[in-house]
């Protein structure tokens, strides 16, 4: 997925089991959607907490954020509770949404790494009409995803 492209629609359960669609997440303004490899890991925790710490800044701009990983709803729930995250964490168990956004590791490219960290760390800033306004990449620099 590149800047200027239209983000694919999806429906995924959040950490409470509530099914969320991309369109519903965009109903109140632009969305910063971040894909992260795995809940409860050091870099992903730092990234998720940085988004948490900036939620008031997102709100001041009329925007919001949500995270997606292949973790289960229960894992997302525990992660959200442990880190007091006040935004949706979506469970993409089969990686289908990650694949549509081009961030799923698989096949020869994913290899062993894909078994443990099936999703690349990548963030998409999406406008209300689903236009991708920005794409932020970086596997180890957690803060750049929320700061951009």
C-alpha positions in Angstrom: 0.0 0.0 0.0 1.4 3.4 -1.0 0.6 7.0 -0.5 -2.3 8.0 -2.7 -3.8 4.6 -2.9 -7.2 3.7 -1.5 -7.1 1.6 1.7 -9.0 -1.7 1.5 -12.1 -2.0 3.7 -12.1 -4.6 6.4 -14.0 -5.8 9.5 -12.0 -7.2 12.4 -12.8 -7.9 16.1 -11.2 -5.5 18.6 -9.9 -6.4 22.1 -13.4 -6.6 23.5 -14.7 -8.8 20.6 -16.6 -5.9 19.0 -16.3 -6.1 15.2 -14.9 -2.8 13.8 -14.9 -1.8 10.2 -12.5 0.6 8.6 -15.4 2.8 7.5 -16.7 3.0 11.1 -13.2 3.9 12.4 -13.1 6.7 9.8 -16.5 8.0 10.6 -15.2 10.7 13.0 -12.1 11.7 11.1 -8.8 10.5 9.7 -7.2 7.3 11.2 -3.6 6.4 12.0 -3.7 2.6 11.5 -0.6 0.9 12.8 0.3 -2.7 12.1 2.6 -4.3 14.8 4.3 -7.7 14.9 3.2 -9.0 18.3 1.6 -7.8 21.5 3.6 -7.9 24.7 7.0 -7.6 23.0 9.4 -4.8 23.9 9.3 -2.7 20.7 5.6 -3.2 20.1 4.8 -2.2 23.7 6.9 0.9 23.3 5.1 1.7 20.1 1.6 1.1 21.5 2.3 3.2 24.6 3.6 6.0 22.5 0.4 6.0 20.5 -1.5 6.0 23.9 0.5 9.0 25.1 -0.4 10.9 21.9 -4.1 10.2 21.8 -5.1 13.7 23.0 -3.0 15.2 20.3 -4.7 13.0 17.7 -8.1 14.0 19.1 -7.2 17.7 18.9 -6.6 17.2 15.2 -9.9 15.3 14.8 -8.1 12.0 14.2 -7.8 8.7 16.0 -5.6 5.6 16.0 -6.0 1.9 16.0 -3.5 -1.0 16.0 -3.6 -4.4 14.2 -1.7 -7.6 14.7 -2.3 -11.3 14.3 -2.7 -11.7 18.0 -5.9 -13.2 19.4 -8.7 -11.1 20.8 -7.7 -12.4 24.3 -4.1 -11.4 23.8 -5.1 -8.0 22.6 -7.4 -7.6 25.6 -4.6 -8.4 28.0 -2.2 -6.2 26.2 -4.6 -3.3 26.1 -5.5 -3.7 29.8 -1.8 -4.1 31.0 -0.8 -0.9 29.1 -4.0 1.0 29.6 -4.5 1.6 25.9 -7.6 3.6 25.2 -7.9 2.8 21.5 -8.9 -0.3 19.4 -6.5 -3.1 19.0 -7.7 -5.3 16.1 -7.2 -9.0 15.8 -6.3 -10.1 12.3 -5.7 -13.8 13.1 -5.2 -15.1 9.6 -3.3 -12.1 8.5 -5.7 -11.4 5.6 -6.0 -7.7 6.3 -2.2 -7.4 6.8 -1.8 -9.1 3.4 -4.1 -6.7 1.7 -2.1 -3.8 3.1 1.1 -5.4 2.0 2.6 -5.9 5.5 2.3 -9.7 5.9 5.5 -11.7 6.0 5.1 -15.0 4.2 6.7 -17.6 2.0 10.4 -17.4 1.3 10.6 -13.7 2.3 8.9 -14.3 5.7 10.8 -17.5 6.5 11.5 -18.2 10.1 10.9 -14.5 11.0 7.4 -14.7 9.6 6.6 -17.6 12.0 7.4 -15.4 15.0 6.6 -11.9 13.8 4.1 -12.4 10.9 3.4 -8.7 10.4 5.8 -5.9 9.4 5.7 -2.8 11.6 4.1 -0.2 9.3 1.7 2.7 9.8 -0.9 4.2 7.5 -2.5 7.6 7.9 -5.9 7.2 6.2 -8.3 10.0 5.3 -12.0 9.7 5.7 -12.4 8.7 2.0 -9.9 5.9 2.5 -7.1 7.7 0.7 -3.7 6.8 2.2 -2.1 10.1 3.1 1.2 8.7 4.5 3.0 5.4 5.0 5.6 5.1 7.9 8.0 2.2 8.0 10.6 1.1 10.5 10.9 -2.2 12.3 12.9 -1.0 15.3 12.1 2.7 15.6 8.8 2.5 17.4 8.2 6.2 18.1 8.5 7.4 14.5 5.1 5.7 13.7 3.1 7.9 16.1 5.3 11.0 15.6 4.8 11.2 11.9 
